Structures are given as C-alpha cells and as structure tokens.
Amino acid sequence: MRILFMGTPEFSVSVLDALVEAGHEIAAVFCQPPRPAGRGKKDRPTPVHARALELGLEVHHPTSLRSDEVQQTIRDLKADVGVVVAYGLLLPQAVLDAPTQGCLNIHASLLPRWRGAAPIHRAIMAGDAETGVCIMQMDAGLDTGPVRLRREIAIGAEETTAQLHDRLAVLGATAIVDTLAALVDLPAKPQPDDGVTYAEKIDKSEARIDWTAPAAEVDRKIRGLSPFPGAWTEIDGQRVKLLASRIAEGQGQAGTLLDETSITVACGEGAVQLLRLQRAGKGAQDADIFLRGFPLTKGQQF
C-alpha cells in the first residue's frame, strides 16, 4: 500500500522500519520539527526524521496541520492509508480524510483504557496486570475511534516504562503490518462506553516520592516514571533519581533505610528495594555501583 506515515519519537521508528520491510511504499513521512538539544542547543532531528533520511524518504515537519498548503500537500500524496504513531499533533478532519482508507493509529493501551498522552506510564503506575496495543481507525476525538486489531501482553512485576515501551513498540510494528495485510477482513469495532480512562501527560511535579505511601504505590511510581522524568528523593540534601525497584520485606518509619547493602527503604506500609539510582550530574548506576561512590548508613532518612 502507499502510506502516509506520521510519527516522531523512538517508539515510532520500529513501526516505520516494519512498514518498509513489509514492502509498503512510504509516500512521505511527517514528524515534529527538529528541536534544540545537547550542550550546544543545536537543532536535532527527531528519531523518525533521522531514520527517514537514512531510508531516503521524503520528510515534512510542519508546526501545524491546519494550513491549506499543508493539507493540500497531504492530499497530493494520494496515499492509500495513513499510519499514525506518537506523532504529537492533532489531525484535522481534512487530514484524516485525505488517504483513501483514512488514518490508522497505533495506540499503546487496551482502549478504551488509557486514552491520551502517557498510556504506558499510567498503566504501570496504576498497577495494571496487562496492557497492549490497539490499531484504531482515527476519528476527530481523542483516541475514541473504532478498533480494528487488539494485541495484549502482561506487564512484568519489575518492569519499567522504558522496558515496556520497547516491547510495545515491537508489538505495535507487527500489529500494523498484520492489520494492513488483512484490512478488508478487519471491521472497525466501536469502543465500549464502559472502562474509559485518560492517561494524562506526566508532570514533573508528580515525580517526588512520598515515602508514607504504601510500598506497592511507591514501587509502581518508580517503575512507571523510569526513565523520564524519573522519580526522585533526597538523601543528605542531594536529589537522587530512582529508576528501578522491587517490593521488599521490612517495616519501619517511612523513609528510613532498613538495609544499606540492598538499599531497602521503609514505606508507609511495607518496603521497597532500590535497584538503580542516579545522582545529579552522574549516569544511572545499579545499586552496588552506586554505593561505592555514595555510601549509605542503616537508619538514614530519605
């Protein structure tokens, strides 16, 4: 099929590669514009932009899709279908209608649960046992369109957002290829009205750990916010990001270090073991390496 591809971050790259490998023709790639990055704050192409250039594909990065000029460019592509995955811009109805078969979105949740911006983070933070991807026929609403294909996977007990993100990217890539191969045989099924939840964008203000919360909640926040923005706590006045954890045995005053060798910290109920940490200005480190440069003492308060 002749495809209009719209995506921006690393999550979208595996999908673009899968479509090319499956033999589809990419009419053009639309992504977010380059943004300042690095020490020099020079404009850096997004992951999809960089990969599209490597593949020799036509790339567009408008700041909006609402202008007549951009919409005419999209119509002139004469695409059979649009494939949209983590693009980052709202698609006006004129864009949704431009491809012959409309636009398909790869959404990283089991719709209607976790519509919105941060479905992977929110699924882990809420303690969901499973998630997945949905191939949705897009409409004008926020992730409200009917679903053509659904694939489920279990969420691991110690899985972080980064790890789940990578698994879902692979799952989404195979799911869209399978959907396009059988599009006429996959009716678009409306989402149920029951079970709708919204995955609000992650705000950095959420990231500070409240040690008075139950261990299960603390553990889910650490894993759900890893790697970005990274849950954090203060140790001796220094901010430390917490990037991996597990539920542990132990009880004590909330925020107290129960075991300095395993970095087990008491919560309001139960305890968590911190597995990966990051000090300001340093790289992320496994617990044993972290302790070599930042020794801790039993009874220390976090």
C-alpha positions as CSV (number, residue, x, y, z in Angstrom):
1,M,0.0,0.0,0.0
2,R,1.0,3.6,-0.4
3,I,1.3,5.0,3.1
4,L,1.4,8.4,4.7
5,F,3.5,7.9,7.8
6,M,3.2,10.2,10.8
7,G,5.3,9.7,13.9
8,T,8.1,11.4,15.9
9,P,9.8,9.5,18.8
10,E,11.9,6.3,19.1
11,F,8.6,4.4,19.6
12,S,7.6,5.2,16.0
13,V,10.9,4.2,14.4
14,S,10.4,0.4,14.6
15,V,7.0,0.9,13.0
16,L,8.4,2.8,10.1
17,D,11.1,0.1,9.6
18,A,8.5,-2.7,9.7
19,L,6.3,-1.0,7.1
20,V,9.4,-0.6,4.8
21,E,10.5,-4.2,5.3
22,A,6.9,-5.4,4.6
23,G,7.2,-3.9,1.1
24,H,4.9,-0.9,1.6
25,E,5.6,2.3,-0.3
26,I,6.1,5.3,2.1
27,A,4.7,8.3,0.2
28,A,6.1,10.7,2.8
29,V,7.0,11.0,6.5
30,F,5.5,13.7,8.7
31,C,7.1,14.3,12.1
32,Q,7.7,17.0,14.7
33,P,10.3,19.7,13.8
34,P,13.9,19.5,15.0
35,R,14.3,20.8,18.5
36,P,17.4,22.3,20.3
37,A,19.3,19.6,22.1
38,G,22.7,18.8,23.7
39,R,25.2,21.2,25.2
40,G,25.3,23.4,22.1
41,K,21.5,23.6,21.9
42,K,21.6,23.0,18.2
43,D,18.5,21.8,16.4
44,R,18.4,18.0,16.4
45,P,16.1,15.9,14.1
46,T,13.6,13.7,15.9
47,P,14.3,9.9,15.8
48,V,11.8,9.4,13.0
49,H,13.2,12.3,11.0
50,A,16.7,10.9,11.2
51,R,15.6,7.4,10.3
52,A,13.5,8.6,7.4
53,L,16.5,10.5,6.0
54,E,18.6,7.3,6.3
55,L,15.9,5.5,4.3
56,G,15.9,8.2,1.6
57,L,12.2,9.1,2.3
58,E,10.5,12.5,1.8
59,V,10.2,14.3,5.2
60,H,7.9,17.1,6.3
61,H,7.9,18.7,9.7
62,P,5.2,21.4,9.9
63,T,4.4,23.0,13.2
64,S,0.7,22.6,12.4
65,L,-1.5,20.6,10.0
66,R,-4.2,23.3,9.8
67,S,-2.9,25.4,6.9
68,D,-4.4,24.9,3.4
69,E,-0.9,24.5,2.0
70,V,0.0,21.6,4.3
71,Q,-3.4,19.9,3.8
72,Q,-3.0,20.2,0.0
73,T,0.5,18.6,0.2
74,I,-1.1,15.7,2.1
75,R,-3.9,15.3,-0.5
76,D,-1.4,15.4,-3.3
77,L,0.4,12.4,-1.9
78,K,-2.6,10.2,-2.9
79,A,-1.9,7.8,-0.1
80,D,-4.0,4.6,0.4
81,V,-3.8,4.9,4.2
82,G,-2.2,7.0,6.9
83,V,-0.3,5.3,9.7
84,V,0.0,7.5,12.8
85,V,2.0,6.6,15.9
86,A,3.0,9.0,18.6
87,Y,3.1,11.9,16.1
88,G,2.3,14.7,18.6
89,L,0.0,16.9,16.5
90,L,-3.8,16.8,16.3
91,L,-5.0,15.7,12.9
92,P,-7.8,17.9,11.4
93,Q,-10.7,16.1,9.6
94,A,-9.2,17.1,6.2
95,V,-6.1,15.2,7.0
96,L,-8.0,12.2,8.4
97,D,-10.0,12.0,5.2
98,A,-7.1,12.5,2.8
99,P,-5.9,8.9,2.4
100,T,-8.4,6.6,0.6
101,Q,-8.7,4.3,3.6
102,G,-8.4,7.0,6.3
103,C,-5.8,7.0,9.0
104,L,-4.9,4.2,11.4
105,N,-3.4,5.0,14.8
106,I,-1.2,2.6,16.8
107,H,-2.1,3.3,20.5
108,A,-0.1,1.7,23.3
109,S,-3.0,0.6,25.5
110,L,-6.1,-1.6,25.5
111,L,-8.6,1.0,24.6
112,P,-10.8,2.5,25.9
113,R,-8.5,2.2,28.9
114,W,-5.8,4.9,28.9
115,R,-6.7,7.2,26.1
116,G,-4.4,10.1,25.9
117,A,-0.7,11.1,26.1
118,A,1.0,8.7,28.6
119,P,-0.7,5.3,28.5
120,I,2.5,3.2,29.2
121,H,3.4,5.3,32.3
122,R,-0.1,5.3,33.6
123,A,-0.7,1.5,33.2
124,I,2.4,0.7,35.3
125,M,1.6,3.4,37.9
126,A,-2.0,2.1,38.3
127,G,-0.8,-1.4,38.8
128,D,-2.4,-2.9,35.7
129,A,-1.7,-6.5,35.1
130,E,-1.7,-6.3,31.3
131,T,-1.7,-3.8,28.5
132,G,-1.2,-4.0,24.8
133,V,-1.6,-2.1,21.5
134,C,-4.7,-1.2,19.5
135,I,-4.9,-0.4,15.8
136,M,-7.6,2.3,15.8
137,Q,-9.4,3.9,12.9
138,M,-8.9,7.5,13.7
139,D,-11.7,10.0,14.1
140,A,-11.8,13.6,15.4
141,G,-11.9,12.6,19.1
142,L,-9.1,11.8,21.5
143,D,-8.4,8.1,20.9
144,T,-12.1,7.5,20.5
145,G,-12.1,5.8,17.1
146,P,-13.2,2.2,16.4
147,V,-10.6,-0.6,16.8
148,R,-9.5,-2.9,14.0
149,L,-6.9,-5.1,15.9
150,R,-6.0,-5.6,19.5
151,R,-2.9,-7.3,20.9
152,E,-2.4,-7.9,24.7
153,I,0.7,-8.5,26.8
154,A,1.3,-9.0,30.5
155,I,3.2,-6.3,32.5
156,G,6.1,-7.7,34.4
157,A,6.3,-7.3,38.2
158,E,9.5,-5.3,38.0
159,E,9.1,-3.8,34.5
160,T,9.8,-0.1,33.9
161,T,8.2,2.2,31.4
162,A,11.4,2.0,29.3
163,Q,11.2,-1.8,29.1
164,L,7.5,-1.9,28.5
165,H,7.9,0.8,25.9
166,D,10.3,-1.3,23.9
167,R,8.1,-4.4,24.0
168,L,5.1,-2.4,22.9
169,A,7.0,-0.8,20.0
170,V,7.8,-4.3,18.6
171,L,4.2,-5.4,19.2
172,G,2.8,-2.3,17.5
173,A,5.0,-2.8,14.5
174,T,3.9,-6.4,13.9
175,A,0.3,-5.4,14.6
176,I,0.1,-2.7,12.0
177,V,1.7,-4.9,9.4
178,D,-0.8,-7.6,10.1
179,T,-3.6,-5.1,10.0
180,L,-2.7,-3.7,6.6
181,A,-2.3,-7.3,5.2
182,A,-5.9,-8.1,6.2
183,L,-7.5,-4.6,6.2
184,V,-10.7,-5.6,4.3
185,D,-11.3,-8.5,6.7
186,L,-10.9,-6.5,9.9
187,P,-14.0,-4.5,10.7
188,A,-13.7,-1.4,12.8
189,K,-15.4,-2.2,16.1
190,P,-16.6,0.8,18.2
191,Q,-15.0,1.1,21.6
192,P,-17.3,0.3,24.6
193,D,-18.5,3.2,26.7
194,D,-17.5,1.4,29.9
195,G,-14.0,1.4,31.2
196,V,-12.8,4.7,29.7
197,T,-9.8,6.2,31.5
198,Y,-7.4,9.0,30.5
199,A,-3.6,8.9,30.6
200,E,-2.8,12.5,31.4
201,K,0.6,13.8,30.4
202,I,3.2,13.2,33.0
203,D,4.1,16.3,35.0
204,K,7.4,16.6,36.8
205,S,5.6,17.7,39.9
206,E,4.4,14.0,40.3
207,A,7.9,12.7,40.5
208,R,8.9,13.2,44.2
209,I,8.5,10.0,46.2
210,D,6.1,10.2,49.2
211,W,7.6,7.5,51.5
212,T,4.4,7.5,53.6
213,A,2.6,5.8,50.7
214,P,2.3,2.0,50.6
215,A,5.3,0.1,49.2
216,A,3.2,-1.1,46.2
217,E,2.4,2.5,45.2
218,V,6.0,3.7,45.7
219,D,7.3,0.8,43.6
220,R,4.8,1.5,40.8
221,K,5.7,5.2,40.7
222,I,9.4,4.4,40.5
223,R,9.0,2.0,37.7
224,G,6.3,4.0,35.9
225,L,8.4,7.2,35.8
226,S,11.6,5.4,34.6
227,P,13.5,6.7,32.7
228,F,11.6,10.0,32.3
229,P,11.1,12.2,34.3
230,G,12.5,9.8,36.9
231,A,11.0,9.5,40.4
232,W,13.3,11.1,43.0
233,T,14.0,11.5,46.6
234,E,16.6,13.5,48.7
235,I,19.4,11.8,50.5
236,D,21.6,14.1,52.7
237,G,20.2,17.1,50.8
238,Q,21.1,15.6,47.4
239,R,18.4,14.8,44.9
240,V,18.7,11.2,43.7
241,K,16.6,9.7,40.9
242,L,15.2,6.2,41.5
243,L,15.0,4.2,38.2
244,A,14.2,0.6,39.2
245,S,12.8,-1.1,42.3
246,R,11.0,-4.1,43.7
247,I,8.8,-4.8,46.7
248,A,10.9,-6.0,49.6
249,E,10.5,-7.4,53.1
250,G,10.6,-5.0,56.0
251,Q,8.8,-2.4,58.1
252,G,9.8,0.8,59.8
253,Q,9.3,4.5,59.9
254,A,8.5,5.8,56.4
255,G,11.6,6.8,54.5
256,T,14.1,5.0,56.8
257,L,16.9,3.0,55.3
258,L,16.4,-0.5,56.6
259,D,19.3,-2.2,54.9
260,E,22.2,-0.3,53.5
261,T,23.7,-3.1,51.4
262,S,20.4,-3.8,49.5
263,I,19.1,-0.2,49.7
264,T,15.8,-1.3,51.2
265,V,13.7,1.7,52.4
266,A,10.6,1.6,54.6
267,C,7.3,2.9,53.3
268,G,4.1,3.8,55.0
269,E,3.3,0.1,54.6
270,G,6.0,-2.4,53.7
271,A,9.3,-1.6,52.0
272,V,10.9,-1.3,48.6
273,Q,14.4,-2.2,47.4
274,L,16.1,0.3,45.1
275,L,17.8,-1.4,42.2
276,R,19.0,1.5,40.0
277,L,19.8,5.1,41.0
278,Q,21.2,8.3,39.6
279,R,22.8,11.3,41.3
280,A,22.6,14.7,39.8
281,G,25.3,15.1,37.1
282,K,26.1,11.4,37.1
283,G,24.9,8.4,35.0
284,A,22.4,5.9,36.1
285,Q,24.0,3.1,38.2
286,D,23.0,-0.3,39.6
287,A,22.7,-0.3,43.4
288,D,26.1,-1.9,44.1
289,I,28.0,0.5,42.0
290,F,26.0,3.5,43.3
291,L,27.0,2.5,46.9
292,R,30.7,2.6,46.0
293,G,30.5,6.4,45.4
294,F,27.7,7.2,47.8
295,P,27.8,5.0,50.9
296,L,24.7,4.8,52.9
297,T,24.0,4.0,56.6
298,K,21.2,2.0,58.1
299,G,18.7,4.3,59.7
300,Q,19.4,7.1,57.3
301,Q,16.3,9.1,56.4
302,F,15.2,9.5,52.8
